[in-house]
Amino acid sequence: MKSLLKSEALTKVIAIDLDKEAYEVGLPFVRKADVEHKINYIHSDGMIALNNLLKNERQEGEFDFAFVDADKENYINYHELLLKLVKVGGIIAYDNTLWYGSVAPSEHEEVEDTPWDALRKLNSFLASDSRIDLSLISIADGLTLCRRLR
Ligand SMILES: C[S@@+](CC[C@H](N)C(=O)[O-])C[C@H]1O[C@@H](n2cnc3c(N)ncnc32)[C@H](O)[C@@H]1O
């Protein structure tokens, strides 16, 4: 599920997930906290939904924060879209970026087409991306915070 925190006096969250049941797991807690009116759930593939926010809803630079915890193979693609959706100074967070250490395999291990291979490539890409400041936090199985610089 990806969450986008929208910059408004009244904070709004866009939550995107292919699986409606995943959203519904959290719904009782959302209701208990009385914040359902602040959440716009989009039942969709992440790339389609983010492209739609950019192209059809013209939300470029409108978001303060994005949290990505979905298909690891697409993180690198989400990154390009989120760099446009999140404002300069805003934060993009990627979950699972250490994958319990398996992002650093020995050179003999077969890692192609695995989530940890995708995360390893993402980590290398982000480390040399001059559009962001980056901090990879070793909490749980890794959380990368990227601050958009330009
Ligand atoms: C590990 S779960 C995380 C859910 C949520 N962040 C949480 O902590 O409860 C990953 C979620 O990504 C969703 N997902 C996987 N591929 C997706 C895609 N292409 N587009 C949107 N959501 C996707 C799955 O349906 C699943 O609910």
The ligand as a Tripos MOL2 file, in Angstrom:
@<TRIPOS>MOLECULE
LIG
   27    29     1     0     0
SMALL
NO_CHARGES

@<TRIPOS>ATOM
      1 C1          3.5200   -5.8500    2.6200 C.3       1 LIG1
      2 S1          1.9090   -5.2930    2.1690 S.3       1 LIG1
      3 C2          1.9220   -3.7410    2.9950 C.3       1 LIG1
      4 C3          0.5970   -3.2110    3.3480 C.3       1 LIG1
      5 C4          0.6070   -1.9820    4.2450 C.3       1 LIG1
      6 N1          1.6840   -1.0580    3.9530 N.3       1 LIG1
      7 C5          0.6990   -2.3840    5.6780 C.2       1 LIG1
      8 O1          1.7460   -2.1790    6.3020 O.co2     1 LIG1
      9 O2         -0.2780   -2.9080    6.1960 O.co2     1 LIG1
     10 C6          2.1410   -4.9130    0.4670 C.3       1 LIG1
     11 C7          0.8820   -4.4160   -0.2180 C.3       1 LIG1
     12 O3          1.2310   -3.9910   -1.5210 O.3       1 LIG1
     13 C8          0.1190   -4.2400   -2.3610 C.3       1 LIG1
     14 N2          0.5730   -4.2330   -3.7500 N.ar      1 LIG1
     15 C9          1.3900   -5.1330   -4.3480 C.ar      1 LIG1
     16 N3          1.5910   -4.8050   -5.6370 N.ar      1 LIG1
     17 C10         0.9000   -3.6630   -5.8580 C.ar      1 LIG1
     18 C11         0.7270   -2.8260   -6.9840 C.ar      1 LIG1
     19 N4          1.2970   -3.1040   -8.1670 N.pl3     1 LIG1
     20 N5         -0.0510   -1.7440   -6.8530 N.ar      1 LIG1
     21 C12        -0.6450   -1.4520   -5.6660 C.ar      1 LIG1
     22 N6         -0.5040   -2.2030   -4.5570 N.ar      1 LIG1
     23 C13         0.2600   -3.2980   -4.6440 C.ar      1 LIG1
     24 C14        -0.3920   -5.5880   -1.8810 C.3       1 LIG1
     25 O4         -1.7310   -5.7950   -2.2600 O.3       1 LIG1
     26 C15        -0.1950   -5.4910   -0.3680 C.3       1 LIG1
     27 O5         -1.3620   -5.0880    0.2900 O.3       1 LIG1
@<TRIPOS>BOND
     1     1     2 1
     2     2     3 1
     3     2    10 1
     4     3     4 1
     5     4     5 1
     6     5     6 1
     7     5     7 1
     8     7     8 2
     9     7     9 1
    10    10    11 1
    11    11    12 1
    12    11    26 1
    13    12    13 1
    14    13    14 1
    15    13    24 1
    16    14    15 ar
    17    14    23 ar
    18    15    16 ar
    19    16    17 ar
    20    17    18 ar
    21    17    23 ar
    22    18    19 1
    23    18    20 ar
    24    20    21 ar
    25    21    22 ar
    26    22    23 ar
    27    24    25 1
    28    24    26 1
    29    26    27 1
@<TRIPOS>SUBSTRUCTURE
     1 LIG1         1 GROUP 0 **** ****
